[in-house]
Amino acid sequence: MKTVDARGLSCPEPVVLTRKAISSGDTAYQIIVDSPTACENVARYAKDQGYRVEIEEKNGEFTLSATK
């Protein structure tokens, strides 16, 4: 599973990093963000690309697990 660490970045940077990771062709990703807005945007993008997204929030950080 490829991990994308987008903590500390403001939109659209987390979505751009996620798009780059998805273009590699893997079927499972873990994306870490620290903003509710980035969480929503990344989740929406991944779902639009056909991924199932699960979100876990812990101490203000969001870990999105995206799988095909």
Sequence and secondary structure as in RCSB ss.txt:
>XXXX:A:sequence
MKTVDARGLSCPEPVVLTRKAISSGDTAYQIIVDSPTACENVARYAKDQGYRVEIEEKNGEFTLSATK
>XXXX:A:secstr
 EEEE TT  TTHHHHHHHHHHTTT SEEEEEES HHHHHHHHHHHHHTT EEEEEEETTEEEEEEE 
